[in-house]
């Protein structure tokens, strides 16, 4: 589906919607899609889900077919997103970026309950949702239209400062930060975003007329407008509910079943015609049926054997998942504790081992900053049993500081091998 000026795009969030109609070049705000329909008068829209309501992750996968990659991603998404897989609606696109580690896949997801609410709201207003995509993909289209393969697109939104990172023409990361007080803090937030995902710094593009003096390039075109006016087929994905996917799969299976039934009916008719025309063929048919029954019995035996082998392999897969797909990667835990560090507090070291308590060491300019940091970690759902080990006053070049150590246990940080129970036989 290519984007044209007849495609209206609506940025949706549970808190409200913003619609852009390229025919009138007007933005319209409303509390819901059904309310917006009063202005739009129904019809087709593209739903762009807000950044706080979506997740975007770039991962390397084997260079295989889409169905195989989908199965692989389902085993990895338990650690990719902070929401259980059964609560997610997801989609992915495969990029042309292939190296020794595999092919780069861009995975987008949102809570399935939010997606269902979106469709219900749209139906109530007489709106037809043609496609559901994360709003952050507008930055990928906008950067490409401005000639940037690598860029940080910043824009002020109702949720805060939107920061979307584009690398080699692909959306690699998206986040919303509280609106900083000045340009220096905005630049620091952008740099922190690059460091958080291990990407090199790139030109900063201020979109939607956002007043940011340090930007390398500014444009009045917003990312929402880019989705409405630039070729949308480059995005190559659409979020859909599990029910929609299941219905499509059932329709595909139903088509195969109908074909099989038709072929069986044709074979039966042919056998009947042969029987009517040549009575002597009856014996041959009986012999043929006996042969096929024998072969069918053999195939059933083979199927039973293969099912047993599959069951053994599935047990092996479950064992390997624990070793190679931990609930949280160490890099994600380090990113989490780093992102919570406030101003005037610096982390100097961490200790992380599988199945053990994690230690975070650092230096704070003030006790208040340390207290705020400890509170942030205490409320972080990825950590539990957060405790302050020590906090000592010290001086660095005659400047008073607080040196500290904090312990916490990353959720799901299981040991690679369970410890042997006492008294167990070797």
N, C-alpha and C positions, 0 to 999 in steps of 0.2 A: 504494500500500500504506500503510495507516494503522497507526500504532503502537498496540499494546494491551498489557495486562499479561501477555499470553502470549508476548511477544517478549523473548527473552533476548539481551542485548548483550554481546559479548566484545571487549575492547580487545586487539588483536594486535600483537606486534612480534617480530622475529627472536629476541629474548632471552627472551620469555615472554609469557604472556597473563593477563588479569584479566577474569573473567566477573561479570556482575551479573544476578541473577534477580529480576525485580520481584515475582514471586509470593511469594518468601520474603524479599525485600529483603536478600539476602546477597551479599557479594562473595567470589569464589573465585579464588585465584591458582594458576597451574600453569606448568610449563615449556613446555607445548605444548597445542594444541587436542586432540590425541589423549589426552593425560593428563587434560585438563579433562573430556573426555567420560566418564571414569570416574565423575565426580561428577554430571554432567548427564544421563548415560544416553542420549546421542544426541539427535536431533531438530533443529529449526530454530533458527538463531541469526542475529543481525545482526553482521557483523564490522566493528568500528571500528578502523581502522589507526592506530597511534600516530603522534604528531606528528613524531618523528624519521624515520619511514619514509614520510612523505607530503609533498607540496608543495601549497601553496594560493596562487593568484595571481589578482588581480582586474585585468581588462583591458577596455578599450573596443573594441567591434567594431561593424561596420555593422549597422543594424537590418534584418536579413535573416532568411531561413529557417535552421533548425537545420543542414541539410546544407551550405548555403553557408558558414555560420559555422564549421562543422567544418573545411572546407577552408582557411579563412583562418587558423584557430588552428594548423593543422598547419604552416603556413609561419612562424608566429610563435614556436612553442614551442621552436625551436632556441635562441632567446635568452632564453626565459622561465625555463627550468629548467637546472640544472647537469648534466643527464643527457641523452644523445642521444635523439632522438624514437623511434628504433627499439627502445630499451630501456624505453620508458615504457608503462604502462597509464594511460589518462586518461579523464576525463569532465568535462562542464561543465554549468552551469545558467545560464539567462538571467534576469536580474533585471528588475524593472519600472522600473529607473533608466535613463531615456533622456534624453540632452541633445544639444547640437550636435555633440559628439564621437562620438556613437554610443550603443550600448546596453552596459550593464555586464554582463560575463560573469564568473562565478566558475569558474576552472579548477582542478580537483584532479587530482593525478597521483601515481603511485608506480612503483617499479621493477617491471616485469612479472615478473621472476624471483621477487621477493618475493610477488607476488600468486599466482603458480603454486604456490609453497611453501605459502601459506596454504590453498589449495584441497586440495592433496595431504594436508596435515596434518589438515584437517577431515574429508576422506573416510576417512582411516585411523581416525578416532575415531567414524565413523558420524554425523557432524554435517552438516546441510544448510545451506549458507550462502545466505541469501535475498538479502542485499545487502551490498556492501562500500563503506564510506564512511570518510573521514578522521574520526578521533575529535574533531578540533577543531570539527566542526559541532555537537557537543553544546553548545558555548558559545553558538552562535547561537540554539538553541532555549531554552537556559536564560535568556539575556538577555531574549528576547521574553516568556517566562513571568513575568519579574520587572518587566516594563513598561519595559525599556530598549531603545531603538532604536540607541543609541550606547553602547558600553561596552567596557572592557578586563576580560576574565575571566581571573583568575589562579588557579592551582591547583597544588598539589604533586603530582608524579607520580614514578614510579620513574626516569624519564629526567632529571628536574630540575624547574625552575620553568616550567610551561606558561603562555604568554601568548598569548591569542587576542583579536584586535581585531575588534569588530563595529561597522559604520558603516551607518546607515540600514537596520538590520535584516538586513544581509548580512555574512557572515564575509569580512573583507577581508585578514587576515594572521594567521599563526600561527607561533610559534617556541618553542623550548625553550632556556632559559638555565641555566647552572649555578646551583644554589640559593644566593642571596646570604646573607651572614652576618647581616643585620639588615633592619629594615623600610625604612630610608632607602635602602638599596641596591636593595631590591625596587621601591620607587617610581621610582628612577632607571632601572631596567631597563624598566619599563613606559613611561616617558616616552621612552626611547631607541627603543622599538618604534614608538611613534606617529610620532616624527620620521623614522624609517627609511623609512616608507612615505608620508610626507606627509599624515598624518591629524591632525585636531585632537584634543586631549586630551578624554577622556570619563570618566564615573564608573567607578570600579574596583570590580568585584564579586569577592569572595573565595569561591570555590566549594569544595565538598567538605569544609567545616569547616576550611579553611586559616586558621591564626591570623595575620591581617594587620591590625594596629590601624588603619592608614591607609586601609583600604578604605572606600568609600562605602556598601557593603552587603555583608553576609556571609550565606552560606546553607550548610546542611549537605548540600544536594543537589549531587552531583558532576556533571560533564559527561557521564560515562558513564551515570549514572542518568537524566539528562535525555533521552538518546537512547532509553532504554527506556520512558519514561513520558510523553513529550510527542509531539505529532503529527509523525511523521517525514516525511510527504509534503511538508512545507515544504522539505526539503533538495533534493529533485528531481534527484538524480543517484546513480549507482552505478558504481564502478570495475569494469571487466571486462577480461579478457585479449583480445589481438588475435584469438586463435582463436575466442573466443565471438562477437566482432563479425563475423568472417568467416563463421562458421556461420550467423548470423542473416541476413547479406546473401545467402548462397548459398540459404538457404531462401526468401527473398523472390524471388530470381531464378528459383528452381525453380518457385515458384507461378506466376510470370508465364509461364514456359516451358510449364507444363502447360496454362494457359489458352490460350496460342497454339496448342498442338498440338490441343487440343479444338476450337478454332474452325476450324482447318484441316481437321480430320477432318469436322466438320459441313458445311463448304463442299464437301468432296469427295463426301460422301454425297448432298448436295442435287444436285450436278452429275450423279451417277450416276442418281438417280431421274429427273431431267429427261431424261437420255439414253435411259433405258429407255422412258419414257412417250412421248417425242417424238423419233423418230429424226432428224427434220429439224433438231433442235437441235444435232446433232453439228458441222455446219459452223459454226454460230454460236459454238460452244464453241472450235473451232479458231481462229477469227478473234479471239475474246476472249483466248485464251491468247497469241496472237502480240502482241496489244496490251499485255498485262501484261508479257510478256517485254521488249518494247521499253521500257516504262516502268521496269521493274526495272533494265535496263541503264543508263537515264538516271539513276536513283537511285544506282546504283553509281558512276557517273561523278561525280555530285554529292558522294557520300560521300568519294571519293578526293580531290576538290578541297578539301573541308572538312577532311579529315585533314591535308592540306598546310598549310592556314591555321592549324590548331591547333598544328602543329609549330612554325610561325613564332612564334605567340603564346607558346608555352612557352619558346622561346629568349629572347623579350623579357622574360618573367617572371623567368627566371634572371638576366638582366642587372640587372633592377630590385631583385631580392632583395639583391644586394650593396650597393646604395645605400641602401635603405630598411629593411633588416633586418640590421644589423650583428650580429656574433657576441656583442658585449656593448654595451649602451647605456651612454653616459657616466654616467647617473644610477646604474646598477647598479655601475659601477666605483667611483664616489664613495662609495656606500653601503658597499661592501666595505672600502675603506681606512679609512672612518670607524668601522665596527663593530669593527675590530681594534685601535683606539686604546685603550691601557690607561689606568688612573687616573694622574693627574699628567702626562699628555701631551696637548697641544692642537694641533690642526691649524689653521694660519693661511692656507693657500692651496694650490691645486692648479693644474697646467697640463696640459691634455688637448687633443690634436689628433689627427685621424684619420690613422693611419699613422705616428705619431711616438711617441717615448718620453714617458711621463707623469712629471711631477715633483710630489712632495708635500713641502710645507714646513710646519714647525711648531716648537713650543717644548716642551721637556721639563723637568720639575722635577729629574729625575735621569738619569744616564747609564744606569742599569739599566732604567728605563722605556723609553728609546730603544732599548736593545739588545733588550728583549722585543718591542717593536713591529716592529723590523726583522726579527726571527726569525719573527713571525707573518706578515708580508708575504712572506717568503722561501718559506714553506710553503703559501701561498695558491695553489690551482690556477688561479685566474683571472689570475694575474700570472706573469711570467717575467723573468729577468735583473734581479732586484731588487738595487740597489746603494745604498750610502750615499755621497752626493756630498760632503757635508761635515757636520761637527758642531763648532760653535764654542761655547766657554764665554762666557757674558755675564751681565749683571746687569740685573734689572728691579726698580726701587725697592729696591735694595740686596739683592735676593734672587738668589742664583746660579741660573742656568738654563743649559740647553743648547739652542742654536738649530741646527736641522738641515735638511737637504734630502735627499730620497731619490728615486731614479729607478727606474722599473719600466716594463715594456712589457705593456699589457693583452693577453691572449691573443685573437687574432682581430681586432685593431685594424688592419684593412686600410685603405689610402688609398681615397678615392672613385674616383680615376682612377689606373691604373698609370702610373708614370713612363715616359716615352718612352725606348727603348733608344738608346744612342749609335750614330750612323750611320744611324738609321732615316730613310727618305725622308718628307718632309712631304707 
